[in-house]
Amino acid sequence: MQFYSTLQTEDGHWANDYGGPLFLMPGLVITAYITGTPFTEPERLEMIRYLTNQQNDDGGWGLYELYRVKI
């Protein structure tokens, strides 16, 4: 517990690099649709920018951003 408390940010969460457009964004979009919660124009544009930047050369998206790294 002491180790993990040193990793905790000032506002109480544990920051990490959890990426992958196929995991989080669909749930967010579906939940917003079901609840009738609209996205602001900046939010909508950022989602489009993010998905466009994550798109693979073949037009699809990988499961993880990690796999986009070319070694």
C-alpha positions in Angstrom: 0.0 0.0 0.0 2.8 2.4 0.8 4.4 1.8 -2.6 1.2 2.5 -4.5 0.5 5.6 -2.5 3.8 7.0 -3.8 2.4 6.5 -7.4 -0.8 8.3 -6.7 -1.2 11.8 -8.1 -2.1 14.8 -6.0 -5.8 14.7 -7.0 -6.0 11.0 -5.9 -5.9 9.0 -9.1 -3.2 6.7 -10.6 -2.1 8.1 -13.9 -1.3 5.6 -16.7 -1.1 5.4 -20.4 -4.1 3.3 -21.2 -4.8 3.7 -24.8 -6.6 2.0 -27.6 -9.5 3.4 -29.4 -11.4 0.1 -29.5 -11.7 0.0 -25.7 -12.8 3.2 -24.2 -14.2 5.5 -26.9 -17.1 3.2 -28.1 -18.4 2.9 -24.5 -18.2 6.7 -24.1 -20.1 7.3 -27.4 -22.7 4.6 -26.7 -23.3 5.9 -23.2 -23.6 9.5 -24.4 -26.1 8.4 -27.1 -28.2 6.4 -24.7 -28.3 9.2 -22.1 -28.8 11.9 -24.7 -25.7 13.7 -23.6 -24.3 15.7 -26.6 -20.6 16.2 -27.2 -19.3 19.7 -27.5 -17.8 20.7 -30.8 -14.2 20.7 -29.3 -14.8 17.2 -27.9 -16.2 15.9 -31.2 -13.2 17.3 -33.1 -10.7 15.9 -30.7 -12.3 12.4 -31.0 -12.1 12.7 -34.8 -8.5 13.9 -34.5 -7.5 11.1 -32.1 -9.1 8.3 -34.3 -7.6 9.7 -37.5 -4.1 9.8 -35.9 -4.4 6.2 -34.6 -5.6 4.8 -37.9 -3.3 2.2 -39.5 -2.0 2.4 -43.0 -4.5 -0.2 -44.1 -7.4 2.0 -42.9 -8.2 0.0 -39.7 -7.4 0.4 -36.1 -5.3 -1.9 -33.9 -6.3 -3.1 -30.5 -3.6 -1.2 -28.7 -1.6 1.9 -29.5 1.5 -0.1 -28.5 1.2 -2.2 -31.6 1.5 0.8 -33.8 5.1 1.3 -33.0 7.2 0.1 -35.9 10.5 -1.6 -34.8 
